[in-house]
Amino acid sequence: TIGNYLARRLADAGTRQFFTVPGDFNLALLDEMLKEKRLAMIGCCNELNAGYAADGNARASHGLSALVVTYM
């Protein structure tokens, strides 16, 4: 699936976690991404906080970070 492919490619690129605000329209994607054992899901309270968390993670790790939300 697309979710499986995205998760695999993110993990291959060195991402170890992804930030998310689960919602009605991204639950199927999150289910597929959770199957990738090299990634950890970090749930956030709202989109703004999730965006800041992903940005801070990318800056601190000098790498790639991922954010999955329903709307942005």
N, CA, C and O atoms as a Tripos MOL2 file, in Angstrom:
@<TRIPOS>MOLECULE
protein
  288   287    72     0     0
PROTEIN
NO_CHARGES

@<TRIPOS>ATOM
      1 N           0.8410   -1.1990    0.0000 N.3       1 THR1
      2 CA          0.0000    0.0000    0.0000 C.3       1 THR1
      3 C           0.8750    1.2460    0.0000 C.2       1 THR1
      4 O           2.0830    1.1720    0.2240 O.2       1 THR1
      5 N           0.2590    2.3750   -0.2500 N.am      2 ILE2
      6 CA          0.9960    3.6470   -0.2350 C.3       2 ILE2
      7 C           1.5230    3.9440    1.1630 C.2       2 ILE2
      8 O           2.6490    4.4180    1.3130 O.2       2 ILE2
      9 N           0.7210    3.6700    2.1840 N.am      3 GLY3
     10 CA          1.1650    3.9020    3.5570 C.3       3 GLY3
     11 C           2.3640    3.0540    3.9220 C.2       3 GLY3
     12 O           3.2920    3.5350    4.5720 O.2       3 GLY3
     13 N           2.3540    1.8050    3.5120 N.am      4 ASN4
     14 CA          3.4730    0.9030    3.7580 C.3       4 ASN4
     15 C           4.7240    1.3960    3.0360 C.2       4 ASN4
     16 O           5.8220    1.3900    3.5920 O.2       4 ASN4
     17 N           4.5390    1.8220    1.7940 N.am      5 TYR5
     18 CA          5.6710    2.3250    1.0000 C.3       5 TYR5
     19 C           6.2600    3.5890    1.6400 C.2       5 TYR5
     20 O           7.4780    3.7050    1.7750 O.2       5 TYR5
     21 N           5.3970    4.5330    2.0330 N.am      6 LEU6
     22 CA          5.8810    5.7680    2.6600 C.3       6 LEU6
     23 C           6.6400    5.4710    3.9500 C.2       6 LEU6
     24 O           7.7090    6.0330    4.1880 O.2       6 LEU6
     25 N           6.0920    4.5960    4.7750 N.am      7 ALA7
     26 CA          6.7420    4.2530    6.0360 C.3       7 ALA7
     27 C           8.1020    3.6130    5.7900 C.2       7 ALA7
     28 O           9.0810    3.9510    6.4560 O.2       7 ALA7
     29 N           8.1640    2.6980    4.8440 N.am      8 ARG8
     30 CA          9.4320    2.0260    4.5300 C.3       8 ARG8
     31 C          10.4700    3.0170    4.0310 C.2       8 ARG8
     32 O          11.6330    2.9590    4.4290 O.2       8 ARG8
     33 N          10.0510    3.9230    3.1630 N.am      9 ARG9
     34 CA         10.9960    4.9110    2.6090 C.3       9 ARG9
     35 C          11.4550    5.9040    3.6810 C.2       9 ARG9
     36 O          12.6230    6.2930    3.7010 O.2       9 ARG9
     37 N          10.5490    6.3140    4.5700 N.am     10 LEU10
     38 CA         10.9460    7.2000    5.6730 C.3      10 LEU10
     39 C          11.9670    6.5150    6.5700 C.2      10 LEU10
     40 O          12.9610    7.1250    6.9640 O.2      10 LEU10
     41 N          11.7240    5.2530    6.8930 N.am     11 ALA11
     42 CA         12.6660    4.5110    7.7270 C.3      11 ALA11
     43 C          14.0030    4.3260    7.0110 C.2      11 ALA11
     44 O          15.0580    4.4410    7.6360 O.2      11 ALA11
     45 N          13.9690    4.0440    5.7220 N.am     12 ASP12
     46 CA         15.2070    3.9010    4.9430 C.3      12 ASP12
     47 C          16.0050    5.2040    4.9220 C.2      12 ASP12
     48 O          17.2340    5.1870    4.8520 O.2      12 ASP12
     49 N          15.2970    6.3330    4.9840 N.am     13 ALA13
     50 CA         15.9600    7.6410    4.9590 C.3      13 ALA13
     51 C          16.4820    8.0520    6.3300 C.2      13 ALA13
     52 O          17.0910    9.1130    6.4650 O.2      13 ALA13
     53 N          16.2530    7.2250    7.3480 N.am     14 GLY14
     54 CA         16.8010    7.5110    8.6710 C.3      14 GLY14
     55 C          15.8100    8.0510    9.6860 C.2      14 GLY14
     56 O          16.1860    8.3110   10.8280 O.2      14 GLY14
     57 N          14.5720    8.2240    9.3050 N.am     15 THR15
     58 CA         13.5600    8.6950   10.2450 C.3      15 THR15
     59 C          13.2340    7.5740   11.2250 C.2      15 THR15
     60 O          13.0150    6.4340   10.8150 O.2      15 THR15
     61 N          13.2000    7.8860   12.5010 N.am     16 ARG16
     62 CA         12.9200    6.8730   13.5160 C.3      16 ARG16
     63 C          11.5460    7.0550   14.1610 C.2      16 ARG16
     64 O          11.0520    6.1420   14.8230 O.2      16 ARG16
     65 N          10.9300    8.2150   13.9780 N.am     17 GLN17
     66 CA          9.5960    8.4520   14.5020 C.3      17 GLN17
     67 C           8.8590    9.4260   13.5990 C.2      17 GLN17
     68 O           9.4660   10.1530   12.8120 O.2      17 GLN17
     69 N           7.5430    9.4250   13.7260 N.am     18 PHE18
     70 CA          6.7440   10.4100   13.0130 C.3      18 PHE18
     71 C           5.7220   10.9730   13.9790 C.2      18 PHE18
     72 O           5.2550   10.2850   14.8870 O.2      18 PHE18
     73 N           5.3870   12.2210   13.7740 N.am     19 PHE19
     74 CA          4.4680   12.9500   14.6340 C.3      19 PHE19
     75 C           3.1060   12.9860   13.9620 C.2      19 PHE19
     76 O           3.0080   13.0940   12.7400 O.2      19 PHE19
     77 N           2.0580   12.8940   14.7690 N.am     20 THR20
     78 CA          0.7370   12.8150   14.1630 C.3      20 THR20
     79 C          -0.3470   13.3740   15.0740 C.2      20 THR20
     80 O          -0.2140   13.3990   16.2980 O.2      20 THR20
     81 N          -1.4220   13.8210   14.4350 N.am     21 VAL21
     82 CA         -2.6900   14.0980   15.0980 C.3      21 VAL21
     83 C          -3.6860   13.1700   14.4120 C.2      21 VAL21
     84 O          -4.1600   13.4760   13.3180 O.2      21 VAL21
     85 N          -4.0090   12.0430   15.0380 N.am     22 PRO22
     86 CA         -4.9240   11.0900   14.4040 C.3      22 PRO22
     87 C          -6.2940   11.7200   14.1490 C.2      22 PRO22
     88 O          -6.8070   12.4870   14.9650 O.2      22 PRO22
     89 N          -6.8600   11.3820   13.0180 N.am     23 GLY23
     90 CA         -8.1790   11.8890   12.6680 C.3      23 GLY23
     91 C          -8.8840   10.9440   11.7150 C.2      23 GLY23
     92 O          -8.2970    9.9770   11.2280 O.2      23 GLY23
     93 N         -10.1400   11.2330   11.4580 N.am     24 ASP24
     94 CA        -10.9630   10.3560   10.6210 C.3      24 ASP24
     95 C         -10.3320   10.0190    9.2770 C.2      24 ASP24
     96 O         -10.4360    8.8850    8.8090 O.2      24 ASP24
     97 N          -9.6830   10.9880    8.6580 N.am     25 PHE25
     98 CA         -9.2190   10.8060    7.2880 C.3      25 PHE25
     99 C          -7.7980   10.2850    7.1700 C.2      25 PHE25
    100 O          -7.3270   10.0710    6.0530 O.2      25 PHE25
    101 N          -7.0940   10.0700    8.2790 N.am     26 ASN26
    102 CA         -5.7340    9.5280    8.1660 C.3      26 ASN26
    103 C          -5.5400    8.2270    8.9480 C.2      26 ASN26
    104 O          -4.4130    7.7430    9.0550 O.2      26 ASN26
    105 N          -6.6040    7.6590    9.4900 N.am     27 LEU27
    106 CA         -6.4680    6.4470   10.2890 C.3      27 LEU27
    107 C          -5.9730    5.2520    9.4830 C.2      27 LEU27
    108 O          -5.1680    4.4660    9.9820 O.2      27 LEU27
    109 N          -6.4350    5.1040    8.2560 N.am     28 ALA28
    110 CA         -5.9640    3.9900    7.4160 C.3      28 ALA28
    111 C          -4.4760    4.1380    7.1150 C.2      28 ALA28
    112 O          -3.7390    3.1520    7.1310 O.2      28 ALA28
    113 N          -4.0300    5.3670    6.8410 N.am     29 LEU29
    114 CA         -2.6050    5.6230    6.6050 C.3      29 LEU29
    115 C          -1.7960    5.3080    7.8580 C.2      29 LEU29
    116 O          -0.7460    4.6710    7.7720 O.2      29 LEU29
    117 N          -2.2690    5.7430    9.0130 N.am     30 LEU30
    118 CA         -1.5500    5.4760   10.2610 C.3      30 LEU30
    119 C          -1.4700    3.9850   10.5540 C.2      30 LEU30
    120 O          -0.4380    3.5040   11.0220 O.2      30 LEU30
    121 N          -2.5370    3.2530   10.2890 N.am     31 ASP31
    122 CA         -2.5070    1.7980   10.4880 C.3      31 ASP31
    123 C          -1.4000    1.1580    9.6650 C.2      31 ASP31
    124 O          -0.6980    0.2700   10.1490 O.2      31 ASP31
    125 N          -1.2420    1.5990    8.4360 N.am     32 GLU32
    126 CA         -0.1850    1.0420    7.5780 C.3      32 GLU32
    127 C           1.1980    1.4750    8.0470 C.2      32 GLU32
    128 O           2.1380    0.6810    8.0160 O.2      32 GLU32
    129 N           1.3300    2.7230    8.4800 N.am     33 MET33
    130 CA          2.6380    3.2090    8.9250 C.3      33 MET33
    131 C           3.0820    2.5210   10.2140 C.2      33 MET33
    132 O           4.2760    2.3180   10.4310 O.2      33 MET33
    133 N           2.1310    2.1630   11.0630 N.am     34 LEU34
    134 CA          2.4660    1.4910   12.3160 C.3      34 LEU34
    135 C           3.0060    0.0820   12.1060 C.2      34 LEU34
    136 O           3.6220   -0.4790   13.0120 O.2      34 LEU34
    137 N           2.7930   -0.4880   10.9500 N.am     35 LYS35
    138 CA          3.3230   -1.8170   10.6440 C.3      35 LYS35
    139 C           4.8340   -1.7960   10.4380 C.2      35 LYS35
    140 O           5.4850   -2.8360   10.5370 O.2      35 LYS35
    141 N           5.4010   -0.6170   10.1500 N.am     36 GLU36
    142 CA          6.8510   -0.4750    9.9800 C.3      36 GLU36
    143 C           7.4970   -0.4150   11.3610 C.2      36 GLU36
    144 O           7.3690    0.5850   12.0660 O.2      36 GLU36
    145 N           8.1820   -1.4760   11.7430 N.am     37 LYS37
    146 CA          8.7390   -1.6070   13.0970 C.3      37 LYS37
    147 C           9.8600   -0.6240   13.3960 C.2      37 LYS37
    148 O          10.1800   -0.3960   14.5630 O.2      37 LYS37
    149 N          10.4610   -0.0380   12.3690 N.am     38 ARG38
    150 CA         11.5510    0.9180   12.6000 C.3      38 ARG38
    151 C          11.0410    2.3160   12.9210 C.2      38 ARG38
    152 O          11.8340    3.1920   13.2650 O.2      38 ARG38
    153 N           9.7340    2.5430   12.8170 N.am     39 LEU39
    154 CA          9.1470    3.8570   13.0940 C.3      39 LEU39
    155 C           8.3050    3.8200   14.3540 C.2      39 LEU39
    156 O           7.6100    2.8390   14.6190 O.2      39 LEU39
    157 N           8.3690    4.8790   15.1200 N.am     40 ALA40
    158 CA          7.5250    5.0370   16.3030 C.3      40 ALA40
    159 C           6.5800    6.2140   16.0690 C.2      40 ALA40
    160 O           6.9900    7.2580   15.5620 O.2      40 ALA40
    161 N           5.3290    6.0380   16.4370 N.am     41 MET41
    162 CA          4.3470    7.1060   16.2960 C.3      41 MET41
    163 C           4.3310    7.9450   17.5700 C.2      41 MET41
    164 O           4.2590    7.4070   18.6750 O.2      41 MET41
    165 N           4.3980    9.2570   17.4090 N.am     42 ILE42
    166 CA          4.3000   10.1760   18.5330 C.3      42 ILE42
    167 C           3.0460   11.0100   18.3220 C.2      42 ILE42
    168 O           2.9960   11.8600   17.4330 O.2      42 ILE42
    169 N           2.0400   10.7630   19.1420 N.am     43 GLY43
    170 CA          0.7720   11.4730   19.0300 C.3      43 GLY43
    171 C           0.8610   12.8580   19.6560 C.2      43 GLY43
    172 O           1.4790   13.0350   20.7060 O.2      43 GLY43
    173 N           0.2510   13.8220   19.0160 N.am     44 CYS44
    174 CA          0.2500   15.2020   19.4880 C.3      44 CYS44
    175 C          -1.1930   15.6860   19.6470 C.2      44 CYS44
    176 O          -2.1210   15.1220   19.0670 O.2      44 CYS44
    177 N          -1.3600   16.7350   20.4400 N.am     45 CYS45
    178 CA         -2.7080   17.2350   20.7550 C.3      45 CYS45
    179 C          -3.3390   18.0220   19.6220 C.2      45 CYS45
    180 O          -4.5540   17.9660   19.4330 O.2      45 CYS45
    181 N          -2.5320   18.7560   18.8640 N.am     46 ASN46
    182 CA         -3.0720   19.5440   17.7600 C.3      46 ASN46
    183 C          -2.0150   19.7190   16.6780 C.2      46 ASN46
    184 O          -0.8410   19.4070   16.8790 O.2      46 ASN46
    185 N          -2.4490   20.2210   15.5330 N.am     47 GLU47
    186 CA         -1.5750   20.3260   14.3660 C.3      47 GLU47
    187 C          -0.4060   21.2830   14.5820 C.2      47 GLU47
    188 O           0.7020   21.0260   14.1120 O.2      47 GLU47
    189 N          -0.6490   22.3840   15.2900 N.am     48 LEU48
    190 CA          0.4200   23.3500   15.5270 C.3      48 LEU48
    191 C           1.5320   22.7160   16.3550 C.2      48 LEU48
    192 O           2.7080   22.8280   16.0110 O.2      48 LEU48
    193 N           1.1630   22.0560   17.4370 N.am     49 ASN49
    194 CA          2.1660   21.3980   18.2810 C.3      49 ASN49
    195 C           2.8880   20.2840   17.5240 C.2      49 ASN49
    196 O           4.0970   20.1110   17.6790 O.2      49 ASN49
    197 N           2.1620   19.5390   16.7170 N.am     50 ALA50
    198 CA          2.7780   18.4700   15.9390 C.3      50 ALA50
    199 C           3.7950   19.0380   14.9520 C.2      50 ALA50
    200 O           4.8730   18.4730   14.7670 O.2      50 ALA50
    201 N           3.4480   20.1460   14.3280 N.am     51 GLY51
    202 CA          4.3690   20.7900   13.3910 C.3      51 GLY51
    203 C           5.6370   21.2650   14.0800 C.2      51 GLY51
    204 O           6.7410   21.0660   13.5720 O.2      51 GLY51
    205 N           5.4760   21.8960   15.2440 N.am     52 TYR52
    206 CA          6.6510   22.3380   16.0070 C.3      52 TYR52
    207 C           7.5030   21.1530   16.4500 C.2      52 TYR52
    208 O           8.7320   21.2150   16.4050 O.2      52 TYR52
    209 N           6.8530   20.0820   16.8730 N.am     53 ALA53
    210 CA          7.5960   18.8970   17.3150 C.3      53 ALA53
    211 C           8.3920   18.2810   16.1680 C.2      53 ALA53
    212 O           9.5560   17.9190   16.3390 O.2      53 ALA53
    213 N           7.7650   18.1640   15.0040 N.am     54 ALA54
    214 CA          8.4650   17.6060   13.8470 C.3      54 ALA54
    215 C           9.6170   18.5020   13.4180 C.2      54 ALA54
    216 O          10.6920   18.0110   13.0720 O.2      54 ALA54
    217 N           9.4000   19.8090   13.4380 N.am     55 ASP55
    218 CA         10.4610   20.7540   13.0760 C.3      55 ASP55
    219 C          11.6230   20.6620   14.0610 C.2      55 ASP55
    220 O          12.7850   20.6140   13.6560 O.2      55 ASP55
    221 N          11.3080   20.6370   15.3490 N.am     56 GLY56
    222 CA         12.3560   20.5330   16.3640 C.3      56 GLY56
    223 C          13.1220   19.2270   16.2620 C.2      56 GLY56
    224 O          14.3390   19.1990   16.4460 O.2      56 GLY56
    225 N          12.4230   18.1580   15.9730 N.am     57 ASN57
    226 CA         13.0740   16.8630   15.8100 C.3      57 ASN57
    227 C          14.0420   16.8800   14.6320 C.2      57 ASN57
    228 O          15.1610   16.3780   14.7380 O.2      57 ASN57
    229 N          13.6190   17.4500   13.5240 N.am     58 ALA58
    230 CA         14.4890   17.5110   12.3430 C.3      58 ALA58
    231 C          15.7250   18.3650   12.6160 C.2      58 ALA58
    232 O          16.8330   18.0120   12.2130 O.2      58 ALA58
    233 N          15.5290   19.4730   13.2930 N.am     59 ARG59
    234 CA         16.6730   20.3460   13.6040 C.3      59 ARG59
    235 C          17.6370   19.6750   14.5800 C.2      59 ARG59
    236 O          18.8530   19.7550   14.4070 O.2      59 ARG59
    237 N          17.0980   19.0170   15.6010 N.am     60 ALA60
    238 CA         17.9500   18.3850   16.6160 C.3      60 ALA60
    239 C          18.7080   17.1830   16.0580 C.2      60 ALA60
    240 O          19.8490   16.9290   16.4450 O.2      60 ALA60
    241 N          18.0790   16.4540   15.1590 N.am     61 SER61
    242 CA         18.7150   15.2530   14.6180 C.3      61 SER61
    243 C          19.4930   15.5220   13.3360 C.2      61 SER61
    244 O          20.1790   14.6360   12.8260 O.2      61 SER61
    245 N          19.3880   16.7520   12.8110 N.am     62 HIS62
    246 CA         20.0240   17.1090   11.5380 C.3      62 HIS62
    247 C          19.6060   16.1440   10.4320 C.2      62 HIS62
    248 O          20.3990   15.7800    9.5640 O.2      62 HIS62
    249 N          18.3430   15.7430   10.4900 N.am     63 GLY63
    250 CA         17.8440   14.7810    9.5150 C.3      63 GLY63
    251 C          16.4230   15.0780    9.0990 C.2      63 GLY63
    252 O          15.9540   16.2150    9.1470 O.2      63 GLY63
    253 N          15.7640   14.0310    8.6960 N.am     64 LEU64
    254 CA         14.4130   14.1090    8.1840 C.3      64 LEU64
    255 C          13.4160   13.8290    9.3010 C.2      64 LEU64
    256 O          13.6510   12.9800   10.1610 O.2      64 LEU64
    257 N          12.3010   14.5510    9.2770 N.am     65 SER65
    258 CA         11.2250   14.2920   10.2210 C.3      65 SER65
    259 C           9.9300   14.1920    9.4400 C.2      65 SER65
    260 O           9.8470   14.6720    8.3100 O.2      65 SER65
    261 N           8.9130   13.5680   10.0330 N.am     66 ALA66
    262 CA          7.6460   13.3700    9.3250 C.3      66 ALA66
    263 C           6.4800   13.8080   10.1980 C.2      66 ALA66
    264 O           6.5100   13.6790   11.4220 O.2      66 ALA66
    265 N           5.4540   14.3300    9.5360 N.am     67 LEU67
    266 CA          4.2500   14.7990   10.1970 C.3      67 LEU67
    267 C           3.0400   14.2830    9.4210 C.2      67 LEU67
    268 O           2.9560   14.4530    8.2040 O.2      67 LEU67
    269 N           2.1020   13.6480   10.1350 N.am     68 VAL68
    270 CA          0.8860   13.1290    9.5090 C.3      68 VAL68
    271 C          -0.3110   13.7360   10.2200 C.2      68 VAL68
    272 O          -0.5380   13.4740   11.4010 O.2      68 VAL68
    273 N          -1.0840   14.5570    9.4920 N.am     69 VAL69
    274 CA         -2.2830   15.1710   10.0580 C.3      69 VAL69
    275 C          -3.4170   15.0430    9.0420 C.2      69 VAL69
    276 O          -3.1890   14.7180    7.8770 O.2      69 VAL69
    277 N          -4.6260   15.3000    9.4970 N.am     70 THR70
    278 CA         -5.7690   15.2520    8.6010 C.3      70 THR70
    279 C          -5.8370   16.5170    7.7540 C.2      70 THR70
    280 O          -5.9650   16.4480    6.5310 O.2      70 THR70
    281 N          -5.7520   17.6620    8.4040 N.am     71 TYR71
    282 CA         -5.7620   18.9570    7.7100 C.3      71 TYR71
    283 C          -4.6150   19.7960    8.2140 C.2      71 TYR71
    284 O          -4.1920   19.6520    9.3610 O.2      71 TYR71
    285 N          -4.1050   20.6780    7.3600 N.am     72 MET72
    286 CA         -3.0210   21.5680    7.7940 C.3      72 MET72
    287 C          -3.2120   22.9310    7.2140 C.2      72 MET72
    288 O          -2.4040   23.8260    7.4610 O.2      72 MET72
@<TRIPOS>BOND
     1     1     2 1
     2     2     3 1
     3     3     4 2
     4     3     5 am
     5     5     6 1
     6     6     7 1
     7     7     8 2
     8     7     9 am
     9     9    10 1
    10    10    11 1
    11    11    12 2
    12    11    13 am
    13    13    14 1
    14    14    15 1
    15    15    16 2
    16    15    17 am
    17    17    18 1
    18    18    19 1
    19    19    20 2
    20    19    21 am
    21    21    22 1
    22    22    23 1
    23    23    24 2
    24    23    25 am
    25    25    26 1
    26    26    27 1
    27    27    28 2
    28    27    29 am
    29    29    30 1
    30    30    31 1
    31    31    32 2
    32    31    33 am
    33    33    34 1
    34    34    35 1
    35    35    36 2
    36    35    37 am
    37    37    38 1
    38    38    39 1
    39    39    40 2
    40    39    41 am
    41    41    42 1
    42    42    43 1
    43    43    44 2
    44    43    45 am
    45    45    46 1
    46    46    47 1
    47    47    48 2
    48    47    49 am
    49    49    50 1
    50    50    51 1
    51    51    52 2
    52    51    53 am
    53    53    54 1
    54    54    55 1
    55    55    56 2
    56    55    57 am
    57    57    58 1
    58    58    59 1
    59    59    60 2
    60    59    61 am
    61    61    62 1
    62    62    63 1
    63    63    64 2
    64    63    65 am
    65    65    66 1
    66    66    67 1
    67    67    68 2
    68    67    69 am
    69    69    70 1
    70    70    71 1
    71    71    72 2
    72    71    73 am
    73    73    74 1
    74    74    75 1
    75    75    76 2
    76    75    77 am
    77    77    78 1
    78    78    79 1
    79    79    80 2
    80    79    81 am
    81    81    82 1
    82    82    83 1
    83    83    84 2
    84    83    85 am
    85    85    86 1
    86    86    87 1
    87    87    88 2
    88    87    89 am
    89    89    90 1
    90    90    91 1
    91    91    92 2
    92    91    93 am
    93    93    94 1
    94    94    95 1
    95    95    96 2
    96    95    97 am
    97    97    98 1
    98    98    99 1
    99    99   100 2
   100    99   101 am
   101   101   102 1
   102   102   103 1
   103   103   104 2
   104   103   105 am
   105   105   106 1
   106   106   107 1
   107   107   108 2
   108   107   109 am
   109   109   110 1
   110   110   111 1
   111   111   112 2
   112   111   113 am
   113   113   114 1
   114   114   115 1
   115   115   116 2
   116   115   117 am
   117   117   118 1
   118   118   119 1
   119   119   120 2
   120   119   121 am
   121   121   122 1
   122   122   123 1
   123   123   124 2
   124   123   125 am
   125   125   126 1
   126   126   127 1
   127   127   128 2
   128   127   129 am
   129   129   130 1
   130   130   131 1
   131   131   132 2
   132   131   133 am
   133   133   134 1
   134   134   135 1
   135   135   136 2
   136   135   137 am
   137   137   138 1
   138   138   139 1
   139   139   140 2
   140   139   141 am
   141   141   142 1
   142   142   143 1
   143   143   144 2
   144   143   145 am
   145   145   146 1
   146   146   147 1
   147   147   148 2
   148   147   149 am
   149   149   150 1
   150   150   151 1
   151   151   152 2
   152   151   153 am
   153   153   154 1
   154   154   155 1
   155   155   156 2
   156   155   157 am
   157   157   158 1
   158   158   159 1
   159   159   160 2
   160   159   161 am
   161   161   162 1
   162   162   163 1
   163   163   164 2
   164   163   165 am
   165   165   166 1
   166   166   167 1
   167   167   168 2
   168   167   169 am
   169   169   170 1
   170   170   171 1
   171   171   172 2
   172   171   173 am
   173   173   174 1
   174   174   175 1
   175   175   176 2
   176   175   177 am
   177   177   178 1
   178   178   179 1
   179   179   180 2
   180   179   181 am
   181   181   182 1
   182   182   183 1
   183   183   184 2
   184   183   185 am
   185   185   186 1
   186   186   187 1
   187   187   188 2
   188   187   189 am
   189   189   190 1
   190   190   191 1
   191   191   192 2
   192   191   193 am
   193   193   194 1
   194   194   195 1
   195   195   196 2
   196   195   197 am
   197   197   198 1
   198   198   199 1
   199   199   200 2
   200   199   201 am
   201   201   202 1
   202   202   203 1
   203   203   204 2
   204   203   205 am
   205   205   206 1
   206   206   207 1
   207   207   208 2
   208   207   209 am
   209   209   210 1
   210   210   211 1
   211   211   212 2
   212   211   213 am
   213   213   214 1
   214   214   215 1
   215   215   216 2
   216   215   217 am
   217   217   218 1
   218   218   219 1
   219   219   220 2
   220   219   221 am
   221   221   222 1
   222   222   223 1
   223   223   224 2
   224   223   225 am
   225   225   226 1
   226   226   227 1
   227   227   228 2
   228   227   229 am
   229   229   230 1
   230   230   231 1
   231   231   232 2
   232   231   233 am
   233   233   234 1
   234   234   235 1
   235   235   236 2
   236   235   237 am
   237   237   238 1
   238   238   239 1
   239   239   240 2
   240   239   241 am
   241   241   242 1
   242   242   243 1
   243   243   244 2
   244   243   245 am
   245   245   246 1
   246   246   247 1
   247   247   248 2
   248   247   249 am
   249   249   250 1
   250   250   251 1
   251   251   252 2
   252   251   253 am
   253   253   254 1
   254   254   255 1
   255   255   256 2
   256   255   257 am
   257   257   258 1
   258   258   259 1
   259   259   260 2
   260   259   261 am
   261   261   262 1
   262   262   263 1
   263   263   264 2
   264   263   265 am
   265   265   266 1
   266   266   267 1
   267   267   268 2
   268   267   269 am
   269   269   270 1
   270   270   271 1
   271   271   272 2
   272   271   273 am
   273   273   274 1
   274   274   275 1
   275   275   276 2
   276   275   277 am
   277   277   278 1
   278   278   279 1
   279   279   280 2
   280   279   281 am
   281   281   282 1
   282   282   283 1
   283   283   284 2
   284   283   285 am
   285   285   286 1
   286   286   287 1
   287   287   288 2
@<TRIPOS>SUBSTRUCTURE
     1 THR1         2 RESIDUE 1 A THR
     2 ILE2         6 RESIDUE 1 A ILE
     3 GLY3        10 RESIDUE 1 A GLY
     4 ASN4        14 RESIDUE 1 A ASN
     5 TYR5        18 RESIDUE 1 A TYR
     6 LEU6        22 RESIDUE 1 A LEU
     7 ALA7        26 RESIDUE 1 A ALA
     8 ARG8        30 RESIDUE 1 A ARG
     9 ARG9        34 RESIDUE 1 A ARG
    10 LEU10       38 RESIDUE 1 A LEU
    11 ALA11       42 RESIDUE 1 A ALA
    12 ASP12       46 RESIDUE 1 A ASP
    13 ALA13       50 RESIDUE 1 A ALA
    14 GLY14       54 RESIDUE 1 A GLY
    15 THR15       58 RESIDUE 1 A THR
    16 ARG16       62 RESIDUE 1 A ARG
    17 GLN17       66 RESIDUE 1 A GLN
    18 PHE18       70 RESIDUE 1 A PHE
    19 PHE19       74 RESIDUE 1 A PHE
    20 THR20       78 RESIDUE 1 A THR
    21 VAL21       82 RESIDUE 1 A VAL
    22 PRO22       86 RESIDUE 1 A PRO
    23 GLY23       90 RESIDUE 1 A GLY
    24 ASP24       94 RESIDUE 1 A ASP
    25 PHE25       98 RESIDUE 1 A PHE
    26 ASN26      102 RESIDUE 1 A ASN
    27 LEU27      106 RESIDUE 1 A LEU
    28 ALA28      110 RESIDUE 1 A ALA
    29 LEU29      114 RESIDUE 1 A LEU
    30 LEU30      118 RESIDUE 1 A LEU
    31 ASP31      122 RESIDUE 1 A ASP
    32 GLU32      126 RESIDUE 1 A GLU
    33 MET33      130 RESIDUE 1 A MET
    34 LEU34      134 RESIDUE 1 A LEU
    35 LYS35      138 RESIDUE 1 A LYS
    36 GLU36      142 RESIDUE 1 A GLU
    37 LYS37      146 RESIDUE 1 A LYS
    38 ARG38      150 RESIDUE 1 A ARG
    39 LEU39      154 RESIDUE 1 A LEU
    40 ALA40      158 RESIDUE 1 A ALA
    41 MET41      162 RESIDUE 1 A MET
    42 ILE42      166 RESIDUE 1 A ILE
    43 GLY43      170 RESIDUE 1 A GLY
    44 CYS44      174 RESIDUE 1 A CYS
    45 CYS45      178 RESIDUE 1 A CYS
    46 ASN46      182 RESIDUE 1 A ASN
    47 GLU47      186 RESIDUE 1 A GLU
    48 LEU48      190 RESIDUE 1 A LEU
    49 ASN49      194 RESIDUE 1 A ASN
    50 ALA50      198 RESIDUE 1 A ALA
    51 GLY51      202 RESIDUE 1 A GLY
    52 TYR52      206 RESIDUE 1 A TYR
    53 ALA53      210 RESIDUE 1 A ALA
    54 ALA54      214 RESIDUE 1 A ALA
    55 ASP55      218 RESIDUE 1 A ASP
    56 GLY56      222 RESIDUE 1 A GLY
    57 ASN57      226 RESIDUE 1 A ASN
    58 ALA58      230 RESIDUE 1 A ALA
    59 ARG59      234 RESIDUE 1 A ARG
    60 ALA60      238 RESIDUE 1 A ALA
    61 SER61      242 RESIDUE 1 A SER
    62 HIS62      246 RESIDUE 1 A HIS
    63 GLY63      250 RESIDUE 1 A GLY
    64 LEU64      254 RESIDUE 1 A LEU
    65 SER65      258 RESIDUE 1 A SER
    66 ALA66      262 RESIDUE 1 A ALA
    67 LEU67      266 RESIDUE 1 A LEU
    68 VAL68      270 RESIDUE 1 A VAL
    69 VAL69      274 RESIDUE 1 A VAL
    70 THR70      278 RESIDUE 1 A THR
    71 TYR71      282 RESIDUE 1 A TYR
    72 MET72      286 RESIDUE 1 A MET
